Amino acid sequence: MGGAERTARKRRQQQLAARSDGGKAVAAARRSGDGKRIAVIVGVVVAVIAVVVGGLLWSNASKNATEGQLIPTESAQADITERRDGAVVLLGDENAPATIDVYADFLCPVCGMFEQEYGEQIKQKVASGQLLVRQHMLPMLVKKSDPPGYSMDAANAALLAADEGKFVEFHDSLFAHQPEEGKRGYDKEQLIQLGRDLGITGEAFATGVRTGKYEDLLNQEMKRVSEDPSLQQDFGGGQIGFGTPTVVANGEIVDHSDPAWLDQVVAASTS
């Protein structure tokens, strides 16, 4: 083999080696690229799992926000006479010139807003002897808490609190710290503790809350109210029925979206 041939052969070997090395480099690059893609995919999956788990944890925490809480107490700002008459609690002087019936549910968010806007005005007129309130606390949204039952438990406990002369404080405490509709309400033991914190120390209250003493009475009242034609309202779109909050004066449903409605009711009774 001459020198020229040896040189040509050596060149071919170098070219083959270069192609081989280049192929290895390409393969390595491909493997590196695949590794990077895999790492990215894994990272995305981990991030998605973290978001889902975090969302579930937040959702559960939000749903159970009332669990284990003490219900803060609200004190009565005025001396108001109260007594229970069946499923209705009468607040104020029964000889007051004006009377209103208020139908509400402790879980109803619109009832909560009604209390925020008009609760103090109503109590002031009751305390001054101008107004008698017939308060109907209804288990209308009994299936709208998770677990179900808060509307009934709260209404039952409120009637028991009325037996102890503590309805106003109990009522105001539950509305001031109202649970969110569709989520966990307060359980029976929390309602019992609220009663104790308001000064209800007798076992009759706790036993009545645990056993649902007035549940049958409240179910009867809910049935009566929902079937009463005079309490039916047109909510638009062909929807006619009963809803909370409802205020009635002189046999007529009051439009409480008018900020002056209470003054008008009291004025009409004295004119």
Phi, psi and omega in degrees: 000121183284172181298322180296319180293319179298319179297316180296319180296318180298321180295318179298319179298319179296321180294319178296318179297319180296317179296320179297314179297321180297320179297317177297320180296317179298315179299318179296318179297320179296316179298320179296317178297316178299319179298319179295318179297318179299317180298320179295315181298315179299318179299318179296316179299315179299319180296318179297316179299318180297319179295315181297312180298316179299319179296318178296317179297317179295318181298315179295318179296320180292317181297324185257029186300334183272352187297129177076000182280147164277135178279118179299145182267148173244132181266149178289130181270352180216155179277108184238127176287137179218147172205149179270136175232091186066235181269006182247141175249124180266128182241118177108186182285124182291350176259012179300146184295331182241144178227137172231148170255127179245122179252122186211167178228134184297340180265346186292117182295328179290327174296322176299317178293322177301316179295319179299320186278321189239353185305312182292321178299317180298313181296324179296318180287329175293313182296330180276358178085006182276341192217138169250130178250128172257104188265121178250105176265119191247149175270051185289324185256036186300333180264002187262009171251165181229102006286161180296158171119348186298319182302317179291313181300318182291317180295317178299314179296324180294320177295321177294323176295325177296324176299335181261006182072025184237022184298313186301312180295320180296311178304311183293324180294318181291323179283326180292335181231052188290131173293163181273135178301137180090353179240188184291134173272204172263141179275176185298321181293326176293322177294322177296318180295323176300316177302315178299318181294338177268001176101010177272103188255346182289151181286341181300321179296308182299316180296318179296324177293314184294324184266356181066050188308317186255018183297316179298318178300317180292323177296320177297318179294320179297319179295315180299313183295315184292339181259000182281114182301329183290346181256004179281140179231155176265112181266009179089157178066025180079008180269112180238131181176194180258142178215164177244147356280145173236134177240132180235135175223131180054038177079003182240142176290132183268138174277094184276009171283344175279116183302340183264010187301319184292316177299323180293319179297313181294320180295321182294331182282343183249359182272000000 
